[in-house]
Amino acid sequence: MKRLILLWPICLLVACSQSAWPDDSGRFPEEGIQHGMIQLGEKLEDPYTVENMQKALENVYGTKADRVDITATDHYVRFLPKDNDQYMALLETGIYLLDHPMDYSIVREGDYYQDPEVGNDAITWQYAVVPKDFPFPEGIKVEYLDDVYISEHAATTRAVTDIDWALVEKEAYRLTGNEELWMEPTKAETAAPSGRITIEDPLFSGGKPFGVAGVRVAANIFVKIATAYTDRDGYYQMSKTFSGQPRYRLVFQNEKGFNIGFNFLIVPASVSTLGKGEAGGMDLHVTQDSEGSLFRRCVTNNAAYDYYSRCTEDDLDIAPPPSDLRLWIFPDITCSSANMLHHGAFMNQTLIMAYLKEYLPLVKLFLPDITIGTKEKTYAQIYETVIHEMAHASHYAQAGNDFWTPYINYILLSFVKNSRIDYGSGDEEGATYCELGEMWAYFMQETLKKDRYGGTVRQFGNTFWFKPDIFTYLYERGISRGEIFRALKAGVATTDDLKEELITQLPERESIITQTFQHYGK
């Protein structure tokens, strides 16, 4: 119960209001997103086991059935990773994991499931369907649950073309008492799910819907699973077909290499369960009036996706953040951070305790890199917050832990002293690291905000003791963001170091660089 008590505040934080879904053709979720633990119902007999598919084939096709060899194409298994390293090793195999069994009815949807037999202080069982020749990672506990036959995975499906596998599956559902879960296809053939996930930003593109980009859409009926990533415009297309009603989920594990977590326990990416939908796919349209966690996750996803997409030589010309970046969203606070714990930055434990408080037990098990405070923020405000922290992550990728450890500890010490992040006075130990880090992040935040929303780049003046306007002044006089970024390399820890490095890299611009730093008292 210790874990439940510690995480009760988290459950409160993600409690939702009623969702606002468009009233459309049935391709939209019928109910709002539900949080909390999934409630399982009765155990069901899986129609996709080898035995059940063999019986169904014989019932439908009689003597023709002996032309098809029904042997296991996949194994339905469950893993019990003992720690985060083992969990990540499973993910790196590319398999899709569910934290609850696939052969049970779902009485109530939710974000997560924790097996009561495992306990609340351990990673729960992770269920997966793996190919029959799957190379199981060494050292991870695994249990075989069933041998299954998925027709799309079998070579005989392609060789024997006069078998209607939708009819066979329908019979397998009847044989196993799952007729109510079957839905006749609206077309002659079964459907591969496709659709579009969209969102609105009132200040962008005239308020017109645009895509939720690079997010993973998953669908399953029993052990039959399909996943696909949305493209930059929010469209997805799965390759596997369904005839029943799949259960759809949005998994915030982006194809760009970042994850938005957490749900409850040790998960790399938050999940928004959409419920059952048509075999042909499910659409989703998100607005600021939609369920809060879903909205915040989608905005954070899109801002991070945009940032990664622009870290190319012909655009921003800067290093992207490290791969496997972990972002946590905090809906009850406004401040954010790029602590880079997952990637090895060392934090003072007392300071971390004061900042993350009841979340510290989770931090020890599943380290974040970026925390995003979203309290009472609009799309545009969340967007600029994410850009600010992603700019920090790019800086980290280049400067490394020797820069980041004194920098982020300075930030946290300021928070502890003042109950908010105000960057101190500039006189404390580590202030020079803060100065460079925040100059860069505010400069990137404001220039990328202008790129998206128009207007002018904000002038900070005396808002802070450090001067982001130095970079803005240089940028407006022809020194690119990429050229500024390359000067923030490892070993550059003061504004004097920065000025010297800029002059070294851009000797032809020495005059404007010197004048700019002098103008701002540096």
C-alpha positions, -999 to +999 in steps of 0.1 A: +000+000+000+030+023+004+031+029-034-006+036-035-004+062-008+026+079-024+009+081-057-026+091-046-017+128-053-008+117-089-042+102-094-057+134-083-036+154-107-048+135-137-085+134-127-104+146-157-134+166-167-160+154-192-145+151-227-158+171-256-159+149-287-174+159-320-207+143-327-199+125-359-202+092-378-192+068-350-155+069-358-149+091-328-147+077-292-181+073-277-169+081-241-144+104-226-109+093-217-109+074-184-081+075-159-071+053-130-066+016-131-082-007-157-108-030-142-107-064-156-138-086-160-140-123-168-113-143-185-123-151-221-113-179-244-090-165-271-103-173-306-068-169-321-052-199-304-039-226-328-065-251-315-094-227-320-083-215-354-078-251-366-114-260-355-128-229-371-110-236-404-123-271-405-159-260-397-159-234-425-140-252-452-143-289-444-119-310-465-102-279-479-089-272-444-061-297-448-045-275-475-035-250-447-010-259-420-023-242-388+008-240-366+019-212-343+028-180-360+033-162-327+035-168-290+013-150-265+036-144-235+041-122-205+073-108-191+081-097-155+111-073-158+128-068-124+139-032-131+139-003-155+169-017-174+151-049-182+119-030-191+139-009-216+156-040-230+121-053-239+111-021-256+143-021-276+132-054-292+104-035-309+075-055-295+044-038-283+038-042-246+005-041-226+004-040-189-028-061-187-038-094-202-054-095-236-078-123-230-100-106-203-130-084-208-125-048-198-151-036-173-136-001-170-110+015-191-081+034-176-044+044-180-028+014-164-031-020-147-012-033-117-014-070-111-024-074-074-002-105-071+029-086-081+025-059-055+026-021-057+064-017-055+074-036-086+069-035-123+038-054-132+035-082-158+040-070-194+020-089-220+031-092-256+026-112-288+059-122-302+069-140-334+076-177-331+113-171-337+116-142-313+150-138-296+141-135-260+164-111-240+184-130-215+177-128-178+141-115-181+114-137-166+089-149-192+059-171-192+043-187-223+005-183-222-006-196-256+005-205-291-015-184-315-023-182-352-025-148-369-033-154-405-014-123-417+018-136-402+016-170-420+032-178-453+002-201-461-021-171-461-003-157-491+000-192-508-036-203-504-057-174-518-092-189-517-095-189-479-116-161-465-099-156-431-126-132-419-150-161-421-126-183-402-121-157-375-159-152-372-163-189-367-135-189-341-153-162-322-185-182-323-167-214-311-152-195-281-184-178-271-173-143-282-200-137-308-209-104-292-174-090-299-177-097-336-188-070-360-196-078-396-175-058-420-192-030-439-174-040-470-168-073-487-133-074-472-121-068-437-106-034-430-071-022-420-076+006-395-067+041-407-077+076-396-065+109-384-057+124-351-060+162-351-058+191-327-065+229-327-044+258-318-065+290-319-035+312-326-021+290-354-033+284-390-065+304-384-076+279-358-079+251-384-073+215-373-039+200-379-022+167-372-010+152-339+023+141-354+044+110-349+023+096-321+017+058-319-018+045-325-025+009-313-054-014-318-061-049-306-087-076-304-075-103-281-039-111-293-044-096-327-025-063-325-017-036-350+002-003-345+011+026-366+026+061-362+008+092-374+025+112-401+032+149-397-005+156-407-019+132-381-029+104-406-022+068-397-026+035-417-022+001-401-013-030-422-032-056-402-069-061-408-098-065-383-134-076-386-143-072-350-142-040-329-106-032-320-097-014-288-078+018-297-051+035-277-029+066-282+006+058-269+027+089-265+059+072-276+069+094-306+087+081-337+112+110-333+126+092-302+110+109-272+084+096-247+058+115-227+052+098-194+041+087-170+007+070-163+011+054-129+040+031-124+071+025-146+060+032-182+080+050-208+050+067-224+016+079-213-014+061-228-048+075-235-073+047-241-100+055-266-121+024-262-136+002-289-141+015-324-148+005-359-126-020-377-118+006-403-102+029-378-109+057-353-105+094-357-098+118-329-101+156-327-086+174-297-093+209-285-086+229-254-120+218-242-111+181-245-101+160-216-072+177-199-045+151-199-051+142-235-049+179-246-017+185-226+000+153-240-010+162-276+003+197-274+036+186-257+039+159-284+035+183-312+059+210-298+086+184-293+080+168-327+083+203-343+115+210-325+131+176-335+119+181-371+137+215-373+171+203-359+184+198-394+213+213-413+191+232-436+169+247-409+180+254-373+214+237-379+217+226-343+220+193-325+188+176-316+182+165-280+195+131-271+175+100-282+151+083-258+142+117-242+117+114-213+093+142-207+069+143-177+039+166-176+028+182-143-006+198-146-006+213-111+025+236-114+037+262-139+075+258-137+094+234-158+129+220-160+154+201-181+171+181-154+184+154-179+184+128-151+178+099-174+208+108-195+232+110-165+231+145-150+238+143-113+214+160-090+217+169-054+192+145-037+180+170-012+173+195-040+155+169-060+134+159-030+123+195-025+115+200-062+097+167-070+085+159-034+061+130-035+073+120-070+108+111-058+100+074-054+091+074-091+122+094-100+144+067-085+128+041-107+120+060-139+142+090-144+129+120-163+148+144-186+123+172-188+094+182-167+067+204-182+045+225-159+012+231-177-011+247-150-037+269-166-017+271-198-030+275-234-017+257-264+007+285-272+020+288-237+026+250-234+043+252-269+068+278-259+075+260-226+083+228-244+105+247-269+124+263-241+131+230-224+140+212-257+165+240-264+181+231-231+182+195-241+200+204-273+225+224-253+230+194-229+236+171-259+266+193-269+279+206-235+275+173-215+272+165-178+302+186-167+282+217-177+248+204-167+254+192-132+264+226-117+238+243-139+207+223-129+217+222-093+219+260-093+184+261-107+170+237-081+187+256-053+170+287-065+137+269-065+142+256-029+151+290-016+122+309-032+095+282-039+098+291-076+123+292-103+136+328-104+173+320-113+187+336-081+207+368-081+235+358-104+261+359-076+258+324-063+281+295-072+271+281-106+255+313-119+276+314-150+262+281-161+227+293-155+235+325-175+245+307-206+218+280-204+189+304-199+202+330-225+201+302-251+167+287-240+149+320-239+164+331-272+153+299-289+119+300-272+112+335-285+126+331-321+107+298-326+076+313-312+079+341-338+084+315-365+051+299-355+029+327-345+045+358-361+049+391-344+083+403-331+109+387-309+105+397-273+131+420-258+138+410-222+156+442-211+162+440-174+137+412-168+166+389-158+201+394-146+213+374-177+207+388-212+190+367-238+189+399-259+226+393-267+217+364-289+187+382-304+209+411-313+235+389-330+208+369-348+191+399-362+225+410-376+231+378-395+246+353-371+225+322-373+211+301-345+233+273-356+264+295-354+254+306-319+247+271-308+281+258-319+298+282-296+280+267-266+302+237-267+318+217-238+342+239-218+323+272-225+311+281-190+311+319-189+300+348-212+337+356-217+343+320-229+313+324-251+325+357-267+359+342-273+345+311-289+322+331-312+351+352-323+372+321-329+345+305-350+334+337-368+366+359-370+350+380-398+323+390-373+346+400-344+336+436-345+298+431-341+303+403-315+326+425-294+302+455-297+272+434-287+287+420-255+300+454-245+266+470-251+250+445-227+277+450-201+296+418-208 
